[in-house]
Amino acid sequence: MKREVKIVNRYGLHARPAMMLVELANRYSSKIEVSNGQLTIDAKSIMSVMRLAAVQGTILTITADGKDAEDALASLEKLVQDGFGEMEPADDGPSI
């Protein structure tokens, strides 16, 4: 099973979001890999995830294989779509 996700947070997949992704991936028994189109890595390894160097706008493919693959993909997709909790509120201009 696989899903494509887009990095939406401003600073991309830096240390804190990378650790969040790794910690979440490690909650599942499935084999989970992430690819940026050039490199495919083990999502359960912080050093591997950092090698992706995924900036805002990068499309990643998350692949999971195992008994909890569907749940793992759904959770990881939500984490990325939510910007790893780093999404800034929209600037609606000055408030009076």
PDB file of N, CA, C and O in Angstrom:
ATOM      1  N   MET A   1       0.842  -1.172   0.000  1.00  0.00           N
ATOM      2  CA  MET A   1       0.000   0.000   0.000  1.00  0.00           C
ATOM      3  C   MET A   1       0.888   1.236   0.000  1.00  0.00           C
ATOM      4  O   MET A   1       1.969   1.248   0.588  1.00  0.00           O
ATOM      5  N   LYS A   2       0.401   2.279  -0.677  1.00  0.00           N
ATOM      6  CA  LYS A   2       1.193   3.504  -0.660  1.00  0.00           C
ATOM      7  C   LYS A   2       0.301   4.722  -0.798  1.00  0.00           C
ATOM      8  O   LYS A   2      -0.827   4.649  -1.285  1.00  0.00           O
ATOM      9  N   ARG A   3       0.844   5.841  -0.354  1.00  0.00           N
ATOM     10  CA  ARG A   3       0.159   7.129  -0.444  1.00  0.00           C
ATOM     11  C   ARG A   3       1.173   8.204  -0.791  1.00  0.00           C
ATOM     12  O   ARG A   3       2.327   8.144  -0.366  1.00  0.00           O
ATOM     13  N   GLU A   4       0.737   9.179  -1.562  1.00  0.00           N
ATOM     14  CA  GLU A   4       1.578  10.342  -1.845  1.00  0.00           C
ATOM     15  C   GLU A   4       1.125  11.487  -0.954  1.00  0.00           C
ATOM     16  O   GLU A   4      -0.070  11.728  -0.788  1.00  0.00           O
ATOM     17  N   VAL A   5       2.097  12.187  -0.383  1.00  0.00           N
ATOM     18  CA  VAL A   5       1.811  13.329   0.478  1.00  0.00           C
ATOM     19  C   VAL A   5       2.718  14.487   0.081  1.00  0.00           C
ATOM     20  O   VAL A   5       3.810  14.287  -0.450  1.00  0.00           O
ATOM     21  N   LYS A   6       2.251  15.684   0.344  1.00  0.00           N
ATOM     22  CA  LYS A   6       3.027  16.883   0.031  1.00  0.00           C
ATOM     23  C   LYS A   6       3.439  17.559   1.338  1.00  0.00           C
ATOM     24  O   LYS A   6       2.613  17.765   2.227  1.00  0.00           O
ATOM     25  N   ILE A   7       4.708  17.896   1.444  1.00  0.00           N
ATOM     26  CA  ILE A   7       5.196  18.612   2.624  1.00  0.00           C
ATOM     27  C   ILE A   7       4.635  20.034   2.556  1.00  0.00           C
ATOM     28  O   ILE A   7       4.926  20.780   1.620  1.00  0.00           O
ATOM     29  N   VAL A   8       3.825  20.402   3.557  1.00  0.00           N
ATOM     30  CA  VAL A   8       3.155  21.699   3.526  1.00  0.00           C
ATOM     31  C   VAL A   8       3.698  22.700   4.539  1.00  0.00           C
ATOM     32  O   VAL A   8       3.481  23.904   4.402  1.00  0.00           O
ATOM     33  N   ASN A   9       4.400  22.209   5.551  1.00  0.00           N
ATOM     34  CA  ASN A   9       4.902  23.155   6.551  1.00  0.00           C
ATOM     35  C   ASN A   9       6.072  23.953   5.991  1.00  0.00           C
ATOM     36  O   ASN A   9       6.839  23.459   5.165  1.00  0.00           O
ATOM     37  N   ARG A  10       6.193  25.178   6.449  1.00  0.00           N
ATOM     38  CA  ARG A  10       7.121  26.165   5.892  1.00  0.00           C
ATOM     39  C   ARG A  10       8.568  25.708   5.827  1.00  0.00           C
ATOM     40  O   ARG A  10       9.254  25.961   4.837  1.00  0.00           O
ATOM     41  N   TYR A  11       9.041  25.035   6.873  1.00  0.00           N
ATOM     42  CA  TYR A  11      10.460  24.681   6.939  1.00  0.00           C
ATOM     43  C   TYR A  11      10.750  23.239   6.535  1.00  0.00           C
ATOM     44  O   TYR A  11      11.878  22.769   6.684  1.00  0.00           O
ATOM     45  N   GLY A  12       9.747  22.539   6.027  1.00  0.00           N
ATOM     46  CA  GLY A  12       9.967  21.195   5.520  1.00  0.00           C
ATOM     47  C   GLY A  12      10.236  20.166   6.604  1.00  0.00           C
ATOM     48  O   GLY A  12       9.845  20.330   7.760  1.00  0.00           O
ATOM     49  N   LEU A  13      10.904  19.116   6.203  1.00  0.00           N
ATOM     50  CA  LEU A  13      11.138  17.964   7.075  1.00  0.00           C
ATOM     51  C   LEU A  13      12.464  18.139   7.813  1.00  0.00           C
ATOM     52  O   LEU A  13      13.416  17.391   7.588  1.00  0.00           O
ATOM     53  N   HIS A  14      12.514  19.145   8.703  1.00  0.00           N
ATOM     54  CA  HIS A  14      13.715  19.375   9.507  1.00  0.00           C
ATOM     55  C   HIS A  14      13.689  18.439  10.712  1.00  0.00           C
ATOM     56  O   HIS A  14      12.852  17.539  10.768  1.00  0.00           O
ATOM     57  N   ALA A  15      14.572  18.629  11.655  1.00  0.00           N
ATOM     58  CA  ALA A  15      14.787  17.658  12.740  1.00  0.00           C
ATOM     59  C   ALA A  15      13.524  17.298  13.522  1.00  0.00           C
ATOM     60  O   ALA A  15      13.250  16.114  13.720  1.00  0.00           O
ATOM     61  N   ARG A  16      12.753  18.281  13.969  1.00  0.00           N
ATOM     62  CA  ARG A  16      11.590  17.975  14.804  1.00  0.00           C
ATOM     63  C   ARG A  16      10.519  17.200  14.036  1.00  0.00           C
ATOM     64  O   ARG A  16      10.057  16.171  14.531  1.00  0.00           O
ATOM     65  N   PRO A  17      10.105  17.649  12.850  1.00  0.00           N
ATOM     66  CA  PRO A  17       9.125  16.854  12.106  1.00  0.00           C
ATOM     67  C   PRO A  17       9.657  15.477  11.703  1.00  0.00           C
ATOM     68  O   PRO A  17       8.907  14.502  11.679  1.00  0.00           O
ATOM     69  N   ALA A  18      10.938  15.401  11.389  1.00  0.00           N
ATOM     70  CA  ALA A  18      11.524  14.103  11.036  1.00  0.00           C
ATOM     71  C   ALA A  18      11.410  13.141  12.208  1.00  0.00           C
ATOM     72  O   ALA A  18      11.082  11.969  12.023  1.00  0.00           O
ATOM     73  N   MET A  19      11.681  13.634  13.422  1.00  0.00           N
ATOM     74  CA  MET A  19      11.574  12.781  14.612  1.00  0.00           C
ATOM     75  C   MET A  19      10.120  12.379  14.847  1.00  0.00           C
ATOM     76  O   MET A  19       9.848  11.245  15.242  1.00  0.00           O
ATOM     77  N   MET A  20       9.195  13.286  14.612  1.00  0.00           N
ATOM     78  CA  MET A  20       7.777  12.950  14.765  1.00  0.00           C
ATOM     79  C   MET A  20       7.380  11.838  13.797  1.00  0.00           C
ATOM     80  O   MET A  20       6.659  10.915  14.173  1.00  0.00           O
ATOM     81  N   LEU A  21       7.847  11.924  12.559  1.00  0.00           N
ATOM     82  CA  LEU A  21       7.544  10.907  11.559  1.00  0.00           C
ATOM     83  C   LEU A  21       8.122   9.556  11.981  1.00  0.00           C
ATOM     84  O   LEU A  21       7.444   8.532  11.900  1.00  0.00           O
ATOM     85  N   VAL A  22       9.371   9.559  12.427  1.00  0.00           N
ATOM     86  CA  VAL A  22      10.040   8.322  12.847  1.00  0.00           C
ATOM     87  C   VAL A  22       9.335   7.711  14.058  1.00  0.00           C
ATOM     88  O   VAL A  22       9.097   6.504  14.095  1.00  0.00           O
ATOM     89  N   GLU A  23       9.001   8.541  15.047  1.00  0.00           N
ATOM     90  CA  GLU A  23       8.328   8.024  16.243  1.00  0.00           C
ATOM     91  C   GLU A  23       6.976   7.413  15.887  1.00  0.00           C
ATOM     92  O   GLU A  23       6.608   6.365  16.418  1.00  0.00           O
ATOM     93  N   LEU A  24       6.241   8.061  14.996  1.00  0.00           N
ATOM     94  CA  LEU A  24       4.944   7.529  14.586  1.00  0.00           C
ATOM     95  C   LEU A  24       5.120   6.233  13.798  1.00  0.00           C
ATOM     96  O   LEU A  24       4.393   5.268  14.033  1.00  0.00           O
ATOM     97  N   ALA A  25       6.059   6.198  12.878  1.00  0.00           N
ATOM     98  CA  ALA A  25       6.312   4.985  12.087  1.00  0.00           C
ATOM     99  C   ALA A  25       6.680   3.812  12.988  1.00  0.00           C
ATOM    100  O   ALA A  25       6.288   2.675  12.724  1.00  0.00           O
ATOM    101  N   ASN A  26       7.428   4.085  14.046  1.00  0.00           N
ATOM    102  CA  ASN A  26       7.864   3.021  14.949  1.00  0.00           C
ATOM    103  C   ASN A  26       6.748   2.457  15.822  1.00  0.00           C
ATOM    104  O   ASN A  26       6.955   1.458  16.510  1.00  0.00           O
ATOM    105  N   ARG A  27       5.586   3.069  15.806  1.00  0.00           N
ATOM    106  CA  ARG A  27       4.437   2.531  16.547  1.00  0.00           C
ATOM    107  C   ARG A  27       3.797   1.350  15.815  1.00  0.00           C
ATOM    108  O   ARG A  27       2.969   0.635  16.379  1.00  0.00           O
ATOM    109  N   TYR A  28       4.186   1.157  14.565  1.00  0.00           N
ATOM    110  CA  TYR A  28       3.571   0.123  13.735  1.00  0.00           C
ATOM    111  C   TYR A  28       4.565  -0.989  13.433  1.00  0.00           C
ATOM    112  O   TYR A  28       5.770  -0.756  13.337  1.00  0.00           O
ATOM    113  N   SER A  29       4.040  -2.199  13.286  1.00  0.00           N
ATOM    114  CA  SER A  29       4.903  -3.342  12.988  1.00  0.00           C
ATOM    115  C   SER A  29       5.222  -3.448  11.495  1.00  0.00           C
ATOM    116  O   SER A  29       6.178  -4.121  11.112  1.00  0.00           O
ATOM    117  N   SER A  30       4.438  -2.797  10.667  1.00  0.00           N
ATOM    118  CA  SER A  30       4.653  -2.852   9.214  1.00  0.00           C
ATOM    119  C   SER A  30       5.994  -2.260   8.819  1.00  0.00           C
ATOM    120  O   SER A  30       6.542  -1.398   9.507  1.00  0.00           O
ATOM    121  N   LYS A  31       6.506  -2.741   7.699  1.00  0.00           N
ATOM    122  CA  LYS A  31       7.689  -2.128   7.095  1.00  0.00           C
ATOM    123  C   LYS A  31       7.201  -0.848   6.422  1.00  0.00           C
ATOM    124  O   LYS A  31       6.268  -0.882   5.621  1.00  0.00           O
ATOM    125  N   ILE A  32       7.833   0.283   6.748  1.00  0.00           N
ATOM    126  CA  ILE A  32       7.402   1.572   6.206  1.00  0.00           C
ATOM    127  C   ILE A  32       8.595   2.257   5.556  1.00  0.00           C
ATOM    128  O   ILE A  32       9.648   2.422   6.171  1.00  0.00           O
ATOM    129  N   GLU A  33       8.410   2.652   4.308  1.00  0.00           N
ATOM    130  CA  GLU A  33       9.458   3.354   3.569  1.00  0.00           C
ATOM    131  C   GLU A  33       8.898   4.662   3.026  1.00  0.00           C
ATOM    132  O   GLU A  33       7.698   4.793   2.785  1.00  0.00           O
ATOM    133  N   VAL A  34       9.798   5.626   2.841  1.00  0.00           N
ATOM    134  CA  VAL A  34       9.426   6.918   2.269  1.00  0.00           C
ATOM    135  C   VAL A  34      10.377   7.201   1.115  1.00  0.00           C
ATOM    136  O   VAL A  34      11.581   6.962   1.210  1.00  0.00           O
ATOM    137  N   SER A  35       9.817   7.715   0.022  1.00  0.00           N
ATOM    138  CA  SER A  35      10.627   8.043  -1.151  1.00  0.00           C
ATOM    139  C   SER A  35      10.357   9.477  -1.593  1.00  0.00           C
ATOM    140  O   SER A  35       9.222   9.953  -1.556  1.00  0.00           O
ATOM    141  N   ASN A  36      11.422  10.153  -2.012  1.00  0.00           N
ATOM    142  CA  ASN A  36      11.274  11.498  -2.583  1.00  0.00           C
ATOM    143  C   ASN A  36      11.415  11.453  -4.107  1.00  0.00           C
ATOM    144  O   ASN A  36      11.541  12.494  -4.750  1.00  0.00           O
ATOM    145  N   GLY A  37      11.394  10.265  -4.673  1.00  0.00           N
ATOM    146  CA  GLY A  37      11.529  10.094  -6.115  1.00  0.00           C
ATOM    147  C   GLY A  37      12.944   9.757  -6.549  1.00  0.00           C
ATOM    148  O   GLY A  37      13.157   9.218  -7.635  1.00  0.00           O
ATOM    149  N   GLN A  38      13.908  10.074  -5.701  1.00  0.00           N
ATOM    150  CA  GLN A  38      15.308   9.766  -5.988  1.00  0.00           C
ATOM    151  C   GLN A  38      15.895   8.810  -4.963  1.00  0.00           C
ATOM    152  O   GLN A  38      16.815   8.047  -5.259  1.00  0.00           O
ATOM    153  N   LEU A  39      15.352   8.863  -3.760  1.00  0.00           N
ATOM    154  CA  LEU A  39      15.892   8.096  -2.646  1.00  0.00           C
ATOM    155  C   LEU A  39      14.736   7.464  -1.889  1.00  0.00           C
ATOM    156  O   LEU A  39      13.748   8.133  -1.588  1.00  0.00           O
ATOM    157  N   THR A  40      14.856   6.174  -1.579  1.00  0.00           N
ATOM    158  CA  THR A  40      13.863   5.476  -0.766  1.00  0.00           C
ATOM    159  C   THR A  40      14.535   5.067   0.528  1.00  0.00           C
ATOM    160  O   THR A  40      15.597   4.444   0.528  1.00  0.00           O
ATOM    161  N   ILE A  41      13.891   5.434   1.645  1.00  0.00           N
ATOM    162  CA  ILE A  41      14.521   5.207   2.951  1.00  0.00           C
ATOM    163  C   ILE A  41      13.572   4.477   3.904  1.00  0.00           C
ATOM    164  O   ILE A  41      12.369   4.381   3.661  1.00  0.00           O
ATOM    165  N   ASP A  42      14.147   3.967   4.991  1.00  0.00           N
ATOM    166  CA  ASP A  42      13.406   3.335   6.078  1.00  0.00           C
ATOM    167  C   ASP A  42      12.831   4.444   6.952  1.00  0.00           C
ATOM    168  O   ASP A  42      13.587   5.225   7.531  1.00  0.00           O
ATOM    169  N   ALA A  43      11.511   4.525   7.056  1.00  0.00           N
ATOM    170  CA  ALA A  43      10.858   5.588   7.822  1.00  0.00           C
ATOM    171  C   ALA A  43      11.057   5.450   9.323  1.00  0.00           C
ATOM    172  O   ALA A  43      10.679   6.346  10.079  1.00  0.00           O
ATOM    173  N   LYS A  44      11.640   4.353   9.765  1.00  0.00           N
ATOM    174  CA  LYS A  44      11.848   4.142  11.197  1.00  0.00           C
ATOM    175  C   LYS A  44      13.243   4.555  11.648  1.00  0.00           C
ATOM    176  O   LYS A  44      13.618   4.322  12.797  1.00  0.00           O
ATOM    177  N   SER A  45      14.013   5.167  10.752  1.00  0.00           N
ATOM    178  CA  SER A  45      15.385   5.593  11.045  1.00  0.00           C
ATOM    179  C   SER A  45      15.508   7.105  10.883  1.00  0.00           C
ATOM    180  O   SER A  45      15.319   7.628   9.784  1.00  0.00           O
ATOM    181  N   ILE A  46      15.822   7.812  11.967  1.00  0.00           N
ATOM    182  CA  ILE A  46      15.939   9.268  11.906  1.00  0.00           C
ATOM    183  C   ILE A  46      17.026   9.701  10.930  1.00  0.00           C
ATOM    184  O   ILE A  46      16.837  10.672  10.198  1.00  0.00           O
ATOM    185  N   MET A  47      18.137   9.016  10.903  1.00  0.00           N
ATOM    186  CA  MET A  47      19.215   9.392   9.989  1.00  0.00           C
ATOM    187  C   MET A  47      18.769   9.247   8.536  1.00  0.00           C
ATOM    188  O   MET A  47      19.110  10.075   7.690  1.00  0.00           O
ATOM    189  N   SER A  48      18.016   8.205   8.254  1.00  0.00           N
ATOM    190  CA  SER A  48      17.513   7.997   6.893  1.00  0.00           C
ATOM    191  C   SER A  48      16.504   9.070   6.510  1.00  0.00           C
ATOM    192  O   SER A  48      16.564   9.611   5.405  1.00  0.00           O
ATOM    193  N   VAL A  49      15.585   9.380   7.404  1.00  0.00           N
ATOM    194  CA  VAL A  49      14.560  10.385   7.112  1.00  0.00           C
ATOM    195  C   VAL A  49      15.200  11.746   6.856  1.00  0.00           C
ATOM    196  O   VAL A  49      14.767  12.468   5.957  1.00  0.00           O
ATOM    197  N   MET A  50      16.207  12.103   7.618  1.00  0.00           N
ATOM    198  CA  MET A  50      16.888  13.390   7.425  1.00  0.00           C
ATOM    199  C   MET A  50      17.555  13.466   6.048  1.00  0.00           C
ATOM    200  O   MET A  50      17.681  14.549   5.477  1.00  0.00           O
ATOM    201  N   ARG A  51      17.978  12.328   5.521  1.00  0.00           N
ATOM    202  CA  ARG A  51      18.628  12.296   4.201  1.00  0.00           C
ATOM    203  C   ARG A  51      17.681  12.697   3.072  1.00  0.00           C
ATOM    204  O   ARG A  51      18.138  13.068   1.991  1.00  0.00           O
ATOM    205  N   LEU A  52      16.380  12.629   3.304  1.00  0.00           N
ATOM    206  CA  LEU A  52      15.419  13.006   2.269  1.00  0.00           C
ATOM    207  C   LEU A  52      15.509  14.493   1.927  1.00  0.00           C
ATOM    208  O   LEU A  52      15.208  14.893   0.802  1.00  0.00           O
ATOM    209  N   ALA A  53      15.920  15.307   2.890  1.00  0.00           N
ATOM    210  CA  ALA A  53      16.043  16.763   2.682  1.00  0.00           C
ATOM    211  C   ALA A  53      14.785  17.334   2.022  1.00  0.00           C
ATOM    212  O   ALA A  53      14.869  18.093   1.056  1.00  0.00           O
ATOM    213  N   ALA A  54      13.631  16.962   2.550  1.00  0.00           N
ATOM    214  CA  ALA A  54      12.351  17.355   1.960  1.00  0.00           C
ATOM    215  C   ALA A  54      11.953  18.759   2.401  1.00  0.00           C
ATOM    216  O   ALA A  54      11.689  19.003   3.579  1.00  0.00           O
ATOM    217  N   VAL A  55      11.915  19.669   1.448  1.00  0.00           N
ATOM    218  CA  VAL A  55      11.516  21.049   1.718  1.00  0.00           C
ATOM    219  C   VAL A  55      10.020  21.202   1.452  1.00  0.00           C
ATOM    220  O   VAL A  55       9.376  20.291   0.933  1.00  0.00           O
ATOM    221  N   GLN A  56       9.481  22.353   1.810  1.00  0.00           N
ATOM    222  CA  GLN A  56       8.072  22.629   1.549  1.00  0.00           C
ATOM    223  C   GLN A  56       7.780  22.427   0.064  1.00  0.00           C
ATOM    224  O   GLN A  56       8.512  22.917  -0.795  1.00  0.00           O
ATOM    225  N   GLY A  57       6.710  21.705  -0.224  1.00  0.00           N
ATOM    226  CA  GLY A  57       6.321  21.430  -1.603  1.00  0.00           C
ATOM    227  C   GLY A  57       6.790  20.087  -2.129  1.00  0.00           C
ATOM    228  O   GLY A  57       6.320  19.634  -3.173  1.00  0.00           O
ATOM    229  N   THR A  58       7.713  19.439  -1.419  1.00  0.00           N
ATOM    230  CA  THR A  58       8.208  18.127  -1.840  1.00  0.00           C
ATOM    231  C   THR A  58       7.083  17.096  -1.767  1.00  0.00           C
ATOM    232  O   THR A  58       6.333  17.052  -0.791  1.00  0.00           O
ATOM    233  N   ILE A  59       6.973  16.274  -2.797  1.00  0.00           N
ATOM    234  CA  ILE A  59       6.017  15.164  -2.801  1.00  0.00           C
ATOM    235  C   ILE A  59       6.760  13.912  -2.351  1.00  0.00           C
ATOM    236  O   ILE A  59       7.779  13.537  -2.931  1.00  0.00           O
ATOM    237  N   LEU A  60       6.241  13.276  -1.316  1.00  0.00           N
ATOM    238  CA  LEU A  60       6.818  12.036  -0.802  1.00  0.00           C
ATOM    239  C   LEU A  60       5.837  10.896  -1.033  1.00  0.00           C
ATOM    240  O   LEU A  60       4.623  11.089  -0.968  1.00  0.00           O
ATOM    241  N   THR A  61       6.365   9.718  -1.300  1.00  0.00           N
ATOM    242  CA  THR A  61       5.552   8.511  -1.394  1.00  0.00           C
ATOM    243  C   THR A  61       5.853   7.663  -0.175  1.00  0.00           C
ATOM    244  O   THR A  61       6.994   7.259   0.048  1.00  0.00           O
ATOM    245  N   ILE A  62       4.820   7.396   0.615  1.00  0.00           N
ATOM    246  CA  ILE A  62       4.960   6.551   1.801  1.00  0.00           C
ATOM    247  C   ILE A  62       4.394   5.184   1.451  1.00  0.00           C
ATOM    248  O   ILE A  62       3.260   5.070   0.987  1.00  0.00           O
ATOM    249  N   THR A  63       5.196   4.148   1.678  1.00  0.00           N
ATOM    250  CA  THR A  63       4.800   2.776   1.384  1.00  0.00           C
ATOM    251  C   THR A  63       4.831   1.973   2.676  1.00  0.00           C
ATOM    252  O   THR A  63       5.777   2.079   3.456  1.00  0.00           O
ATOM    253  N   ALA A  64       3.802   1.178   2.899  1.00  0.00           N
ATOM    254  CA  ALA A  64       3.752   0.333   4.092  1.00  0.00           C
ATOM    255  C   ALA A  64       3.322  -1.069   3.693  1.00  0.00           C
ATOM    256  O   ALA A  64       2.454  -1.256   2.841  1.00  0.00           O
ATOM    257  N   ASP A  65       3.949  -2.044   4.326  1.00  0.00           N
ATOM    258  CA  ASP A  65       3.642  -3.444   4.055  1.00  0.00           C
ATOM    259  C   ASP A  65       3.600  -4.191   5.377  1.00  0.00           C
ATOM    260  O   ASP A  65       4.601  -4.266   6.090  1.00  0.00           O
ATOM    261  N   GLY A  66       2.441  -4.744   5.700  1.00  0.00           N
ATOM    262  CA  GLY A  66       2.296  -5.489   6.942  1.00  0.00           C
ATOM    263  C   GLY A  66       0.858  -5.455   7.422  1.00  0.00           C
ATOM    264  O   GLY A  66      -0.018  -4.884   6.771  1.00  0.00           O
ATOM    265  N   LYS A  67       0.627  -6.077   8.576  1.00  0.00           N
ATOM    266  CA  LYS A  67      -0.745  -6.228   9.067  1.00  0.00           C
ATOM    267  C   LYS A  67      -1.412  -4.908   9.445  1.00  0.00           C
ATOM    268  O   LYS A  67      -2.636  -4.798   9.381  1.00  0.00           O
ATOM    269  N   ASP A  68      -0.630  -3.911   9.837  1.00  0.00           N
ATOM    270  CA  ASP A  68      -1.212  -2.624  10.210  1.00  0.00           C
ATOM    271  C   ASP A  68      -0.853  -1.515   9.207  1.00  0.00           C
ATOM    272  O   ASP A  68      -0.834  -0.334   9.554  1.00  0.00           O
ATOM    273  N   ALA A  69      -0.575  -1.911   7.981  1.00  0.00           N
ATOM    274  CA  ALA A  69      -0.135  -0.962   6.946  1.00  0.00           C
ATOM    275  C   ALA A  69      -1.158   0.138   6.687  1.00  0.00           C
ATOM    276  O   ALA A  69      -0.788   1.304   6.550  1.00  0.00           O
ATOM    277  N   GLU A  70      -2.432  -0.215   6.619  1.00  0.00           N
ATOM    278  CA  GLU A  70      -3.458   0.784   6.328  1.00  0.00           C
ATOM    279  C   GLU A  70      -3.527   1.841   7.426  1.00  0.00           C
ATOM    280  O   GLU A  70      -3.602   3.036   7.139  1.00  0.00           O
ATOM    281  N   ASP A  71      -3.501   1.402   8.678  1.00  0.00           N
ATOM    282  CA  ASP A  71      -3.524   2.344   9.802  1.00  0.00           C
ATOM    283  C   ASP A  71      -2.273   3.213   9.815  1.00  0.00           C
ATOM    284  O   ASP A  71      -2.347   4.415  10.069  1.00  0.00           O
ATOM    285  N   ALA A  72      -1.128   2.603   9.541  1.00  0.00           N
ATOM    286  CA  ALA A  72       0.133   3.343   9.519  1.00  0.00           C
ATOM    287  C   ALA A  72       0.094   4.432   8.459  1.00  0.00           C
ATOM    288  O   ALA A  72       0.464   5.575   8.724  1.00  0.00           O
ATOM    289  N   LEU A  73      -0.350   4.081   7.264  1.00  0.00           N
ATOM    290  CA  LEU A  73      -0.416   5.063   6.181  1.00  0.00           C
ATOM    291  C   LEU A  73      -1.367   6.207   6.514  1.00  0.00           C
ATOM    292  O   LEU A  73      -1.059   7.370   6.256  1.00  0.00           O
ATOM    293  N   ALA A  74      -2.510   5.881   7.079  1.00  0.00           N
ATOM    294  CA  ALA A  74      -3.487   6.919   7.427  1.00  0.00           C
ATOM    295  C   ALA A  74      -2.907   7.882   8.463  1.00  0.00           C
ATOM    296  O   ALA A  74      -3.068   9.097   8.344  1.00  0.00           O
ATOM    297  N   SER A  75      -2.237   7.344   9.469  1.00  0.00           N
ATOM    298  CA  SER A  75      -1.651   8.180  10.524  1.00  0.00           C
ATOM    299  C   SER A  75      -0.523   9.052   9.996  1.00  0.00           C
ATOM    300  O   SER A  75      -0.447  10.237  10.319  1.00  0.00           O
ATOM    301  N   LEU A  76       0.345   8.474   9.191  1.00  0.00           N
ATOM    302  CA  LEU A  76       1.470   9.229   8.640  1.00  0.00           C
ATOM    303  C   LEU A  76       0.985  10.296   7.660  1.00  0.00           C
ATOM    304  O   LEU A  76       1.508  11.410   7.641  1.00  0.00           O
ATOM    305  N   GLU A  77      -0.004   9.957   6.858  1.00  0.00           N
ATOM    306  CA  GLU A  77      -0.560  10.930   5.922  1.00  0.00           C
ATOM    307  C   GLU A  77      -1.145  12.127   6.680  1.00  0.00           C
ATOM    308  O   GLU A  77      -0.928  13.275   6.292  1.00  0.00           O
ATOM    309  N   LYS A  78      -1.874  11.860   7.743  1.00  0.00           N
ATOM    310  CA  LYS A  78      -2.468  12.940   8.544  1.00  0.00           C
ATOM    311  C   LYS A  78      -1.387  13.812   9.167  1.00  0.00           C
ATOM    312  O   LYS A  78      -1.508  15.037   9.174  1.00  0.00           O
ATOM    313  N   LEU A  79      -0.337  13.198   9.687  1.00  0.00           N
ATOM    314  CA  LEU A  79       0.765  13.949  10.286  1.00  0.00           C
ATOM    315  C   LEU A  79       1.361  14.930   9.282  1.00  0.00           C
ATOM    316  O   LEU A  79       1.578  16.099   9.601  1.00  0.00           O
ATOM    317  N   VAL A  80       1.625  14.452   8.075  1.00  0.00           N
ATOM    318  CA  VAL A  80       2.224  15.304   7.043  1.00  0.00           C
ATOM    319  C   VAL A  80       1.234  16.378   6.597  1.00  0.00           C
ATOM    320  O   VAL A  80       1.604  17.545   6.469  1.00  0.00           O
ATOM    321  N   GLN A  81      -0.014  15.995   6.360  1.00  0.00           N
ATOM    322  CA  GLN A  81      -1.024  16.957   5.910  1.00  0.00           C
ATOM    323  C   GLN A  81      -1.266  18.055   6.938  1.00  0.00           C
ATOM    324  O   GLN A  81      -1.578  19.191   6.579  1.00  0.00           O
ATOM    325  N   ASP A  82      -1.123  17.719   8.207  1.00  0.00           N
ATOM    326  CA  ASP A  82      -1.302  18.695   9.286  1.00  0.00           C
ATOM    327  C   ASP A  82      -0.055  19.544   9.505  1.00  0.00           C
ATOM    328  O   ASP A  82      -0.005  20.347  10.436  1.00  0.00           O
ATOM    329  N   GLY A  83       0.943  19.371   8.655  1.00  0.00           N
ATOM    330  CA  GLY A  83       2.155  20.182   8.740  1.00  0.00           C
ATOM    331  C   GLY A  83       2.984  19.911   9.975  1.00  0.00           C
ATOM    332  O   GLY A  83       3.717  20.786  10.436  1.00  0.00           O
ATOM    333  N   PHE A  84       2.878  18.698  10.522  1.00  0.00           N
ATOM    334  CA  PHE A  84       3.633  18.309  11.716  1.00  0.00           C
ATOM    335  C   PHE A  84       3.350  19.262  12.876  1.00  0.00           C
ATOM    336  O   PHE A  84       4.196  19.449  13.751  1.00  0.00           O
ATOM    337  N   GLY A  85       2.165  19.860  12.881  1.00  0.00           N
ATOM    338  CA  GLY A  85       1.800  20.796  13.944  1.00  0.00           C
ATOM    339  C   GLY A  85       2.468  22.153  13.825  1.00  0.00           C
ATOM    340  O   GLY A  85       2.448  22.938  14.773  1.00  0.00           O
ATOM    341  N   GLU A  86       3.060  22.439  12.674  1.00  0.00           N
ATOM    342  CA  GLU A  86       3.792  23.693  12.486  1.00  0.00           C
ATOM    343  C   GLU A  86       3.082  24.683  11.578  1.00  0.00           C
ATOM    344  O   GLU A  86       3.666  25.700  11.203  1.00  0.00           O
ATOM    345  N   MET A  87       1.860  24.415  11.226  1.00  0.00           N
ATOM    346  CA  MET A  87       1.169  25.311  10.302  1.00  0.00           C
ATOM    347  C   MET A  87       0.852  26.624  10.995  1.00  0.00           C
ATOM    348  O   MET A  87       0.314  26.655  12.102  1.00  0.00           O
ATOM    349  N   GLU A  88       1.202  27.711  10.310  1.00  0.00           N
ATOM    350  CA  GLU A  88       0.949  29.043  10.839  1.00  0.00           C
ATOM    351  C   GLU A  88      -0.445  29.478  10.415  1.00  0.00           C
ATOM    352  O   GLU A  88      -0.889  29.162   9.311  1.00  0.00           O
ATOM    353  N   PRO A  89      -1.137  30.203  11.289  1.00  0.00           N
ATOM    354  CA  PRO A  89      -2.463  30.681  10.890  1.00  0.00           C
ATOM    355  C   PRO A  89      -2.353  31.669   9.738  1.00  0.00           C
ATOM    356  O   PRO A  89      -1.344  32.358   9.588  1.00  0.00           O
ATOM    357  N   ALA A  90      -3.388  31.727   8.937  1.00  0.00           N
ATOM    358  CA  ALA A  90      -3.400  32.651   7.797  1.00  0.00           C
ATOM    359  C   ALA A  90      -3.363  34.086   8.296  1.00  0.00           C
ATOM    360  O   ALA A  90      -3.981  34.416   9.308  1.00  0.00           O
ATOM    361  N   ASP A  91      -2.642  34.928   7.590  1.00  0.00           N
ATOM    362  CA  ASP A  91      -2.554  36.344   7.932  1.00  0.00           C
ATOM    363  C   ASP A  91      -3.666  37.071   7.189  1.00  0.00           C
ATOM    364  O   ASP A  91      -3.597  37.266   5.976  1.00  0.00           O
ATOM    365  N   ASP A  92      -4.681  37.462   7.928  1.00  0.00           N
ATOM    366  CA  ASP A  92      -5.823  38.148   7.327  1.00  0.00           C
ATOM    367  C   ASP A  92      -5.644  39.662   7.328  1.00  0.00           C
ATOM    368  O   ASP A  92      -6.608  40.405   7.144  1.00  0.00           O
ATOM    369  N   GLY A  93      -4.433  40.108   7.534  1.00  0.00           N
ATOM    370  CA  GLY A  93      -4.167  41.537   7.564  1.00  0.00           C
ATOM    371  C   GLY A  93      -4.233  42.068   8.983  1.00  0.00           C
ATOM    372  O   GLY A  93      -4.479  41.313   9.924  1.00  0.00           O
ATOM    373  N   PRO A  94      -4.017  43.352   9.138  1.00  0.00           N
ATOM    374  CA  PRO A  94      -4.004  43.930  10.485  1.00  0.00           C
ATOM    375  C   PRO A  94      -5.387  43.904  11.114  1.00  0.00           C
ATOM    376  O   PRO A  94      -6.400  44.081  10.437  1.00  0.00           O
ATOM    377  N   SER A  95      -5.408  43.683  12.404  1.00  0.00           N
ATOM    378  CA  SER A  95      -6.677  43.718  13.118  1.00  0.00           C
ATOM    379  C   SER A  95      -6.792  45.051  13.837  1.00  0.00           C
ATOM    380  O   SER A  95      -5.802  45.613  14.304  1.00  0.00           O
ATOM    381  N   ILE A  96      -8.004  45.537  13.913  1.00  0.00           N
ATOM    382  CA  ILE A  96      -8.220  46.856  14.534  1.00  0.00           C
ATOM    383  C   ILE A  96      -9.007  46.695  15.804  1.00  0.00           C
ATOM    384  O   ILE A  96      -9.296  47.682  16.480  1.00  0.00           O
TER     385      ILE A  96
END
